[in-house]
Amino acid sequence: MEKFVHRANLDHLKRLLVDTKDDVQRRQIEKLIAEEEAKHPPK
């Protein structure tokens, strides 16, 4: 279940990043993506 939530969070954040034009918001989303990836690094 935890892996599902992790994957769903990353998918959602990446979609937000594509749709966001504001540089400040993009940096915040990029930071959130990095934090989420750090929780469960790819194997």
C-alpha positions as YAML, in Angstrom:
chain: A
units: angstrom
residues:
- id: 1
  name: MET
  ca: [0.00, 0.00, 0.00]
- id: 2
  name: GLU
  ca: [2.83, 2.38, 0.86]
- id: 3
  name: LYS
  ca: [4.40, 1.89, -2.57]
- id: 4
  name: PHE
  ca: [1.07, 2.71, -4.22]
- id: 5
  name: VAL
  ca: [0.77, 6.00, -2.31]
- id: 6
  name: HIS
  ca: [4.39, 6.84, -3.10]
- id: 7
  name: ARG
  ca: [3.85, 6.21, -6.83]
- id: 8
  name: ALA
  ca: [0.56, 8.14, -6.82]
- id: 9
  name: ASN
  ca: [2.23, 11.10, -5.09]
- id: 10
  name: LEU
  ca: [5.04, 11.17, -7.65]
- id: 11
  name: ASP
  ca: [2.61, 10.91, -10.56]
- id: 12
  name: HIS
  ca: [0.50, 13.74, -9.18]
- id: 13
  name: LEU
  ca: [3.48, 16.01, -8.49]
- id: 14
  name: LYS
  ca: [4.94, 15.40, -11.95]
- id: 15
  name: ARG
  ca: [1.60, 16.30, -13.57]
- id: 16
  name: LEU
  ca: [1.49, 19.49, -11.50]
- id: 17
  name: LEU
  ca: [5.02, 20.33, -12.61]
- id: 18
  name: VAL
  ca: [4.07, 20.03, -16.28]
- id: 19
  name: ASP
  ca: [1.02, 22.28, -15.83]
- id: 20
  name: THR
  ca: [2.66, 24.93, -13.62]
- id: 21
  name: LYS
  ca: [4.22, 27.97, -15.26]
- id: 22
  name: ASP
  ca: [5.12, 29.95, -12.12]
- id: 23
  name: ASP
  ca: [8.83, 29.54, -11.29]
- id: 24
  name: VAL
  ca: [8.32, 29.70, -7.52]
- id: 25
  name: GLN
  ca: [5.66, 27.00, -7.61]
- id: 26
  name: ARG
  ca: [7.80, 24.87, -9.95]
- id: 27
  name: ARG
  ca: [10.72, 25.01, -7.50]
- id: 28
  name: GLN
  ca: [8.42, 24.01, -4.63]
- id: 29
  name: ILE
  ca: [7.04, 21.09, -6.63]
- id: 30
  name: GLU
  ca: [10.55, 20.01, -7.65]
- id: 31
  name: LYS
  ca: [11.54, 20.03, -3.97]
- id: 32
  name: LEU
  ca: [8.51, 17.90, -3.08]
- id: 33
  name: ILE
  ca: [9.38, 15.44, -5.86]
- id: 34
  name: ALA
  ca: [12.96, 15.19, -4.59]
- id: 35
  name: GLU
  ca: [11.72, 14.59, -1.03]
- id: 36
  name: GLU
  ca: [9.29, 11.90, -2.17]
- id: 37
  name: GLU
  ca: [11.97, 10.17, -4.27]
- id: 38
  name: ALA
  ca: [14.34, 10.23, -1.30]
- id: 39
  name: LYS
  ca: [11.79, 8.30, 0.78]
- id: 40
  name: HIS
  ca: [11.82, 5.37, -1.64]
- id: 41
  name: PRO
  ca: [14.76, 5.53, -4.06]
- id: 42
  name: PRO
  ca: [14.39, 3.44, -7.23]
- id: 43
  name: LYS
  ca: [16.01, 0.03, -7.07]
...
